[in-house]
Amino acid sequence: MKRRTFIKKSTLATTAVAAGMNAFGASSYSRIIGANDRVRVGVVGFSDRFNSSLLPAFLNHHKELNFDIVAVSDIWKVKRDNGTAILKQKLNHEIRGCRNNEELYGGKDIDAVIVSTADFQHALHAAEAARAGCDAYVEKPFAETMADNKEALKTIRESKKTFQIGSQRRSGANYHAAAEFIQAGKFGPVTMVELTWNLNQPGRWRREQLVAQMREEDTDWTRFLMNRPPEPFSARKHLEFRLFWPFSSGMPGQWMSHQIDTVHWFTGLQHPRSVVANGGVYAWKDGRQNWDTMTAVFEYGPQQDPASGFQVTFSSRMHNGDENPKEIYYSNGGEMNLSTNKVSPIGGLTDGFAKPMNMKANLLPEVDLTSRAEKVVASANTGGDVLTSNHMRNWMECVRSRKETNAPVEAGYAHAIACIMTNAARRTGAKATFDEATQEVMADGKIFRY
C-alpha cells in the first residue's frame, strides 16, 4: 500500500475507533482492489463443506484470478489446526490461524472471506464481513430468523460490497436456459412446481467421531451460540447443528433453499403467499429435533391478486432415496424437468380436451435446455464440482469487476423467507404467511421468532 494511502487509512481507523464504530472498526481499512492486486481471502469456519467443495472450487481458479487464502478462523482448536495445515499444504505458504473473527479481521490483511459456518450463523457472519469492509462468499441457508435476515440484508446493501450466496444453481448454464425460457413467456404461466429431495443415509449430518473429540475447553461455546438463547455446552449441537433447532431448520435450510430459489429466480416472485407443512422424526430416533421426513405446500402469486397464482410442493425423506433431487415445472402446455433438462409437451392440453371447452390445444415443443446453454451441466444436484466451481469463479470475477454476482444478497434474503415460513408452519402447526409491510413471518396470528 502506498504511503499516502496508508496514512489516510490509518487516520480513518483512528477516527472510527474514537467514534465507537461497530465490527472492530474494520470498515475503515477496507480497500479498493486494483486490477493487479492479489485478493487476500480469509476462511470463516473450516467446515466439511468448505474442505470438500468450496476449497477445490477456489483452487480451480485462484491462480488465474490472483486470489490467495491467507488466514482461517475457527473457534474449535481441532478444526482450526486442521484447516491451517491443509491450507498450508495446498497453497504452499504459511496460514494465519485465528481463534475468532476479531482476530481474523484485526489482522487487517483480509480483502474477502468465504463463510461456511453453522446454518444460523451465516447471516450474522455475512453482516460481520460487510462491517469489516470485506467481500464475501456466504453459504446457504442465508438466515434462519427474519431478525437476522433483515439485519444482514440492510448491512450488506449499505456496505456496497460484493456478496455471493451459495445457491450454485444460479451458476448452472442449464438453469440459466430454463430461466430464459420461462421469463421469455415460452413456457406459459407456471401452474405448479414439484420439488423432491430424498436419500437413505442414517449418518447424514452426524459427526460421531468428531463429537467424541470435542472438549468444551478447546472451543468457545458462547461465541458459537452468538444471538441464540444461552444453554449448556453440547458437542452434538456444536457439530451436528443441522439436527437441532434453533441452530438449523434441517431440510428446509439445507435442501429446500436450493430448489425454492429457482422458483423465485424463474418467476420473479420474492416469497410465498402462504405455507403449510407437516412431518416428523419417523426413522432415525437418535435424539435429533429436526424432521427426517417432511412435506411443505406453498402458494405463490401476486399479493394484490389472491385469486391467481400457483402451488409449489417440497417433500423430503432421509430413509429411502438415492439423493437425486427432482425439480419439475408444469404449465398448461407441458412440463420442464430439471433432472433431464428437457421441456416437453407431457401433460399438455390436447385437442380432445380443449375442443369441448372451446379452447385451442396447447402443447409445448420438445426443447433440450443443455443445447441452449453455453455449457452442458447434466446434474440437478448442488454439486461439489461444476456448479460450485462456476459459482466460486463468478464471485471471484465479480470481486474484481464490482458487477453483481449470480446470487446476490437479495436472493439469499428471498430463499430465507420461504425457509423461515416453512419452519414457522412446522413449529406452530398453523398456516404461515408473510407481512409485506413489516417484513415479518406470521403464524397463528403472531410474529414467528423461535
C-alpha positions in Angstrom: 0.0 0.0 0.0 1.3 3.4 -0.9 2.5 5.7 2.0 -0.2 8.3 1.3 -3.0 5.7 1.2 -1.6 4.1 4.4 -1.6 7.4 6.3 -5.2 8.2 5.1 -6.5 4.8 6.2 -4.7 5.0 9.5 -6.3 8.3 10.2 -9.7 6.9 9.3 -9.2 3.9 11.5 -8.3 6.1 14.5 -11.4 8.2 13.8 -13.6 5.0 13.6 -12.4 3.8 17.0 -12.9 7.2 18.6 -16.5 7.2 17.2 -17.2 3.7 18.6 -17.9 2.2 15.2 -19.1 -1.4 15.2 -17.4 -4.6 13.9 -13.9 -3.9 15.3 -13.7 -0.6 13.4 -12.7 -2.6 10.4 -14.8 -0.9 7.8 -12.3 1.9 7.9 -9.4 -0.2 6.5 -11.3 -1.8 3.6 -9.5 -1.0 0.3 -10.4 -0.8 -3.3 -8.8 -3.8 -5.1 -6.8 -2.9 -8.1 -6.7 -4.9 -11.3 -3.3 -6.4 -10.5 -3.7 -6.7 -6.7 -3.8 -10.1 -5.1 -7.1 -10.6 -3.4 -6.4 -11.9 0.1 -9.1 -14.3 1.4 -9.9 -15.4 4.9 -11.9 -18.6 5.7 -14.6 -18.2 8.3 -15.3 -21.7 9.6 -13.2 -24.6 8.3 -16.2 -26.9 7.7 -16.6 -30.2 5.9 -18.5 -28.2 3.2 -15.5 -25.8 2.8 -12.9 -28.6 2.7 -14.8 -30.9 0.3 -16.4 -28.5 -2.1 -15.6 -24.8 -1.7 -11.8 -25.2 -1.4 -11.5 -27.3 -4.6 -13.7 -24.8 -6.4 -11.4 -22.0 -5.2 -8.3 -23.8 -6.2 -9.6 -24.3 -9.7 -9.4 -20.5 -10.3 -7.3 -18.8 -7.7 -4.0 -18.6 -9.7 -5.7 -17.3 -12.9 -7.6 -14.7 -11.0 -4.8 -13.9 -8.5 -6.7 -14.9 -5.3 -5.0 -16.4 -2.2 -6.1 -17.7 1.1 -4.1 -16.2 3.9 -6.0 -16.9 7.1 -8.6 -19.2 8.7 -10.8 -18.6 11.6 -12.5 -21.4 13.6 -13.5 -21.4 17.3 -12.7 -25.1 17.7 -8.9 -25.7 18.0 -9.1 -29.1 16.2 -10.7 -27.6 13.1 -8.5 -24.5 13.2 -5.3 -26.6 13.4 -6.5 -29.0 10.7 -7.5 -26.1 8.5 -4.2 -24.3 8.7 -2.3 -27.5 8.0 -4.4 -28.4 4.9 -4.3 -24.8 3.5 -0.6 -24.6 4.1 -0.1 -27.8 2.1 -2.5 -26.8 -0.7 -1.2 -23.2 -1.1 2.4 -23.8 -0.2 2.8 -20.9 2.3 2.0 -20.1 6.0 -1.6 -19.6 7.0 -2.6 -17.4 9.9 -4.8 -19.4 12.3 -7.4 -17.3 14.2 -9.3 -18.2 17.3 -12.2 -16.0 16.3 -13.3 -13.4 13.8 -12.0 -10.5 15.8 -8.5 -11.9 15.3 -9.2 -12.6 11.6 -10.3 -9.1 10.8 -8.0 -7.5 13.3 -5.0 -8.7 11.2 -6.0 -6.1 8.5 -4.7 -8.4 5.8 -8.1 -9.6 4.5 -10.0 -8.3 1.4 -12.6 -11.0 1.2 -13.9 -14.0 3.1 -15.6 -17.4 2.5 -18.2 -18.1 5.2 -19.0 -21.7 5.8 -20.2 -21.9 9.4 -23.3 -23.3 11.1 -26.6 -22.6 9.3 -27.9 -20.0 11.9 -24.6 -18.1 11.8 -24.4 -17.4 8.0 -26.4 -14.1 8.1 -24.6 -12.9 11.2 -21.2 -13.7 9.8 -22.1 -12.1 6.5 -23.1 -8.9 8.2 -19.9 -9.0 10.2 -17.9 -9.3 7.0 -19.7 -6.3 5.5 -19.0 -4.2 8.5 -15.3 -5.3 8.2 -15.2 -4.0 4.7 -14.9 -7.4 3.1 -16.5 -9.0 0.0 -17.9 -12.4 0.9 -19.0 -15.8 -0.4 -21.6 -17.0 2.1 -23.0 -20.5 2.3 -26.8 -21.1 2.4 -29.2 -21.1 4.0 -28.7 -17.3 4.3 -30.7 -16.9 7.6 -33.0 -18.9 9.9 -34.8 -15.9 11.5 -36.2 -12.8 10.0 -34.3 -10.6 12.5 -31.0 -12.0 11.2 -32.3 -11.9 7.6 -33.3 -8.2 7.8 -30.2 -7.0 9.6 -27.8 -8.8 7.2 -29.6 -7.5 4.1 -29.5 -3.9 5.4 -25.9 -4.1 6.4 -24.7 -5.7 3.2 -26.6 -3.3 1.0 -25.2 -0.3 2.9 -21.6 -1.7 2.6 -21.7 -1.9 -1.2 -19.5 -5.0 -1.0 -19.7 -7.9 -3.4 -21.6 -10.9 -1.9 -22.4 -14.3 -3.4 -24.9 -16.6 -1.7 -24.0 -20.2 -2.1 -27.0 -21.1 -4.3 -25.0 -22.8 -7.0 -27.9 -23.4 -9.4 -27.6 -19.8 -10.3 -24.3 -20.5 -12.0 -25.6 -23.6 -13.9 -25.9 -23.0 -17.6 -29.0 -25.3 -17.8 -30.7 -23.3 -15.1 -30.0 -20.0 -17.0 -31.5 -21.6 -20.1 -34.6 -22.6 -18.0 -34.9 -19.1 -16.6 -34.7 -17.5 -20.0 -37.3 -20.0 -21.4 -39.8 -19.2 -18.7 -39.1 -15.4 -18.5 -39.5 -15.1 -22.2 -43.1 -16.4 -22.0 -42.3 -19.5 -24.0 -43.4 -21.9 -21.2 -46.6 -20.1 -20.4 -47.9 -19.4 -16.9 -46.4 -21.8 -14.3 -49.3 -23.8 -12.8 -47.4 -26.0 -10.3 -43.9 -27.0 -9.3 -42.9 -30.3 -7.7 -39.6 -30.4 -5.7 -38.3 -33.5 -4.0 -35.0 -34.4 -2.3 -34.8 -38.0 -0.9 -31.9 -40.1 0.3 -31.2 -43.0 2.6 -28.3 -42.0 4.8 -28.8 -42.6 8.6 -25.4 -40.9 9.2 -26.2 -37.8 7.3 -25.4 -34.7 9.4 -24.0 -37.0 12.1 -20.4 -36.4 13.3 -20.0 -39.1 16.0 -16.2 -39.3 15.8 -15.7 -35.5 16.0 -18.3 -35.2 18.8 -16.2 -37.7 20.8 -13.1 -35.5 20.3 -14.7 -32.2 21.3 -13.9 -30.7 24.7 -15.5 -27.6 25.9 -12.1 -26.0 26.8 -11.0 -26.4 23.2 -13.8 -24.3 21.7 -15.8 -21.2 22.5 -19.4 -22.2 23.2 -20.5 -18.7 23.9 -19.3 -17.5 20.5 -20.9 -20.5 18.9 -24.3 -19.5 20.3 -24.0 -15.9 19.1 -27.5 -14.5 19.5 -29.3 -17.8 20.3 -30.6 -18.3 23.8 -28.0 -19.5 26.3 -27.9 -23.2 27.0 -25.4 -25.7 28.4 -22.5 -26.8 26.2 -23.3 -29.6 23.8 -20.8 -31.1 21.4 -23.6 -32.6 19.4 -25.3 -29.3 18.9 -22.0 -27.7 18.1 -21.0 -30.2 15.4 -24.4 -31.8 14.4 -26.2 -28.5 14.4 -28.3 -29.4 11.4 -30.2 -31.8 13.6 -31.2 -29.2 16.2 -33.3 -26.1 16.3 -32.7 -23.1 16.7 -29.3 -23.8 15.1 -30.8 -25.1 11.9 -34.1 -25.8 10.3 -32.7 -29.0 8.8 -34.3 -30.0 5.5 -35.7 -26.6 4.6 -32.4 -24.7 5.1 -30.1 -27.4 3.7 -32.0 -28.6 0.7 -35.2 -26.7 0.0 -33.3 -23.4 0.0 -31.6 -24.5 -3.3 -34.8 -25.6 -5.0 -37.1 -22.9 -3.9 -34.5 -20.3 -5.0 -35.1 -21.4 -8.6 -38.8 -20.7 -8.2 -38.1 -17.1 -7.1 -35.5 -16.7 -9.9 -37.6 -18.1 -12.8 -40.8 -16.3 -11.8 -39.6 -13.1 -10.3 -41.7 -13.7 -7.1 -39.8 -12.9 -3.9 -41.6 -15.2 -1.4 -44.6 -17.5 -1.0 -48.0 -16.1 0.0 -48.5 -18.9 2.4 -47.0 -22.2 3.6 -48.4 -25.3 5.4 -46.1 -28.1 6.5 -46.0 -31.4 8.4 -43.7 -34.2 9.1 -41.7 -35.8 11.9 -38.8 -37.9 13.1 -40.1 -41.2 11.8 -37.0 -43.3 11.1 -33.9 -42.0 12.9 -34.6 -41.9 16.7 -31.2 -40.6 17.6 -32.2 -37.5 19.7 -32.5 -35.2 16.7 -35.1 -32.4 16.8 -35.4 -31.6 13.1 -37.5 -33.9 11.0 -36.3 -36.8 8.9 -39.5 -36.7 6.8 -41.5 -33.6 5.6 -43.8 -32.1 3.1 -44.5 -28.4 2.6 -47.1 -26.8 0.4 -46.6 -23.3 -0.8 -48.9 -20.8 -2.6 -47.2 -18.3 -4.8 -48.6 -15.4 -6.7 -49.0 -11.6 -6.6 -50.1 -10.3 -3.2 -52.6 -7.9 -4.8 -54.3 -10.8 -6.7 -55.0 -13.7 -4.4 -57.2 -15.4 -7.0 -54.2 -16.0 -9.2 -51.0 -17.9 -8.6 -49.7 -21.5 -8.5 -48.7 -24.2 -6.0 -45.3 -25.5 -5.1 -44.7 -28.7 -3.1 -41.5 -29.7 -1.4 -41.1 -33.2 0.0 -38.0 -34.9 1.5 -37.2 -38.1 3.3 -34.0 -39.3 4.8 -34.8 -43.0 4.9 -35.4 -44.0 1.3 -33.9 -42.5 -1.8 -30.8 -42.0 -3.9 -30.2 -38.3 -3.5 -31.2 -37.4 -7.0 -33.2 -34.2 -6.4 -36.2 -33.6 -8.7 -37.5 -30.2 -9.9 -40.4 -30.3 -12.3 -42.2 -27.1 -13.5 -45.7 -27.6 -15.0 -47.7 -25.4 -17.3 -51.0 -25.9 -19.2 -48.8 -26.9 -22.2 -46.4 -29.4 -20.7 -43.5 -29.6 -18.3 -39.9 -28.5 -17.7 -37.9 -31.3 -16.0 -34.6 -30.1 -14.5 -33.4 -33.6 -13.8 -33.4 -34.4 -17.6 -33.1 -30.7 -18.6 -35.9 -31.2 -21.1 -39.0 -29.2 -21.9 -41.7 -31.4 -23.3 -45.5 -31.5 -24.1 -46.1 -34.2 -21.5 -49.4 -33.5 -19.8 -50.2 -30.6 -22.1 -53.7 -29.7 -23.3 -54.7 -31.8 -26.3 -57.4 -31.2 -28.8 -59.6 -33.9 -27.3 -59.8 -31.9 -24.0 -59.6 -28.5 -25.5 -62.3 -28.5 -28.1 -65.3 -29.3 -25.8 -64.3 -26.2 -23.8 -64.0 -24.1 -26.9 -60.3 -23.8 -26.4 -57.2 -24.4 -28.5 -54.8 -27.2 -27.8 -51.6 -26.1 -26.1 -48.6 -28.4 -26.4 -45.0 -27.2 -25.7 -42.3 -28.1 -28.2 -39.5 -30.6 -27.3 -36.6 -28.5 -26.1 -33.2 -29.6 -24.8 -32.1 -27.0 -22.3 -28.5 -28.1 -22.4 -28.4 -27.3 -26.1 -29.5 -23.8 -25.3 -26.7 -23.3 -22.7 -23.1 -22.4 -23.2 -22.0 -25.4 -21.3 -23.7 -28.7 -20.5 -24.5 -29.2 -16.8 -26.1 -32.6 -16.5 -26.8 -32.8 -12.8 -29.6 -31.1 -10.9 -27.7 -31.7 -7.6 -25.9 -28.9 -5.8 -22.6 -30.5 -6.8 -19.1 -30.0 -5.4 -17.8 -29.8 -9.0 -19.2 -28.0 -12.0 -21.8 -25.8 -10.3 -19.8 -24.9 -7.2 -16.7 -24.2 -9.3 -18.7 -22.0 -11.7 -20.3 -20.2 -8.7 -17.0 -19.6 -7.0 -15.5 -18.3 -10.2 -18.4 -15.9 -10.7 -17.9 -14.5 -7.2 -14.1 -14.1 -7.8 -14.7 -12.3 -11.1 -17.3 -10.0 -9.6 -14.9 -9.1 -6.7 -12.6 -7.8 -9.4 -15.2 -6.2 -11.8 -17.6 -5.0 -9.0 -20.5 -6.3 -11.0 -23.4 -8.1 -9.3 -23.0 -11.8 -8.7 -25.3 -14.5 -9.9 -26.7 -14.9 -6.4 -26.7 -11.5 -4.7 -27.8 -11.0 -1.1 -31.4 -10.4 -2.2 -31.5 -14.0 -3.5 -30.5 -15.2 -0.1 -33.0 -12.9 1.7 -35.8 -14.3 -0.5 -35.0 -18.0 0.0 -34.6 -17.4 3.7 -38.2 -16.0 3.9 -39.5 -19.3 2.3 -37.4 -21.4 4.7 -38.5 -19.4 7.8 -42.1 -19.6 6.7 -41.8 -23.4 6.4 -40.2 -23.7 9.8 -43.0 -21.4 11.3 -45.7 -23.6 9.8 -43.9 -26.7 11.1 -43.4 -25.5 14.6 -46.8 -23.9 15.1 -49.0 -26.2 13.1 -50.6 -23.1 11.5 -50.5 -21.7 8.0 -47.6 -19.3 7.8 -47.9 -16.0 5.8 -45.7 -13.0 5.1 -46.4 -9.4 6.1 -45.0 -7.2 3.3 -45.2 -4.0 5.4 -43.3 -5.3 8.4 -41.2 -8.0 6.5 -42.2 -10.5 9.2 -43.3 -14.1 9.0 -46.7 -14.6 10.6 -48.2 -17.8 12.1 -51.2 -18.3 14.3 -51.7 -14.6 14.3 -48.3 -13.8 15.8 -44.8 -12.9 14.5 -42.7 -16.1 14.3 -39.4 -15.7 16.1 -38.4 -19.2 17.6 
